Amino acid sequence: MINYITQMNKSISAGDSSEQREAEEYLINSFSKELKIKLEKRRFSLRDRGWMEMDGVSDSPPILCETWAHIGLAKSAQKYKVLTDATKLLFAKEFLIKNKSRCILLFCDTQAASHFKGSSWMAQYLKLKKIEIKIIELPKYIRDKVLNAQKRQYR
């Protein structure tokens, strides 16, 4: 079945995530303002070739941040995507930066974050590893874009 939105605008593929990237940029900028620091996207070179990118990094104070621009409850595979982001935070903290950075998972929706703040083993793991959960709401126009993208991306 061909996605109706894709039929109307052939330049946007069903899997395009530009709306989520826009939302993630908004989240990082808003969180930067809240903290009164500059969080910047940063690419780290890895020892054995390759690289890893973090959504938001500050050296002073030391903060590592990954974002997830999703609205609504997380599905099973999405929960593991968030855990992968948590693993990236810990890897960067323990092996790349080697400092006492705050590690933060930044969400745009209370429902999306709920599984990671509740009593699930994933939530308990994040607490154990001192990975903070932060929620910053999106303005309506960006939220609507993300919701429309999620409908288009639904398989």
Sequence and secondary structure as in RCSB ss.txt:
>XXXX:A:sequence
MINYITQMNKSISAGDSSEQREAEEYLINSFSKELKIKLEKRRFSLRDRGWMEMDGVSDSPPILCETWAHIGLAK
SAQKYKVLTDATKLLFAKEFLIKNKSRCILLFCDTQAASHFKGSSWMAQYLKLKKIEIKIIELPKYIRDKVLNAQ
KRQYR
>XXXX:A:secstr
   HHHHH TTS TT  HHHHHHHHHHHHHHHHHHTS  EEEEEE TTS EEEEEEEETTTTEEEEEE   S   
HHHHHHHHHHHHHHHHIIIIII S  EEEEEES HHHHHHHHSSSHHHHHHHHTTEEEEE    HHHHHHHHHHH
HHH  
